[in-house]
Amino acid sequence: MGCHLADGSGQPGRVPSLRRSLVLFSASPQGRDYVVRVPGVAQSPLSDEDTAVLLNWMARNLSDVGVSPRFVDYSEAEIHRLRSHPLVRVSALRARLLKTADTKARVP
């Protein structure tokens, strides 16, 4: 709950909700990179293992978008590899990822 509210919603004008975006972002390598490298995750005091467990729980319990059978759980190794390089331009990358995810969702 460092940035988001207990239900995964955001703070208007400050922090976007993850209720729709977490599962969408988790479906692509670029999105997973983003999720792990946002400052709240990358700089969290949680261990890599606990961070992976938390992200997997959030995807299944706080998302407005259902987790598909193809969902790949975050792993301790993945968290360890990515979180050591926190993002600097968070908003710009998030906007680009949302645009890509929306485009893919409309393609039959």
Rosetta blueprint (number, residue, H / E / L):
1 M L
2 G L
3 C L
4 H L
5 L L
6 A L
7 D L
8 G L
9 S L
10 G L
11 Q E
12 P L
13 G L
14 R L
15 V E
16 P L
17 S L
18 L L
19 R L
20 R L
21 S H
22 L H
23 V H
24 L H
25 F H
26 S L
27 A L
28 S L
29 P H
30 Q H
31 G H
32 R H
33 D H
34 Y H
35 V H
36 V H
37 R H
38 V L
39 P H
40 G H
41 V H
42 A H
43 Q L
44 S L
45 P L
46 L L
47 S L
48 D H
49 E H
50 D H
51 T H
52 A H
53 V H
54 L H
55 L H
56 N H
57 W H
58 M H
59 A H
60 R H
61 N H
62 L L
63 S L
64 D L
65 V L
66 G L
67 V L
68 S L
69 P L
70 R L
71 F L
72 V L
73 D L
74 Y L
75 S L
76 E H
77 A H
78 E H
79 I H
80 H H
81 R H
82 L H
83 R H
84 S L
85 H L
86 P L
87 L L
88 V L
89 R L
90 V H
91 S H
92 A H
93 L H
94 R H
95 A H
96 R H
97 L H
98 L H
99 K H
100 T H
101 A H
102 D H
103 T H
104 K H
105 A H
106 R H
107 V L
108 P L
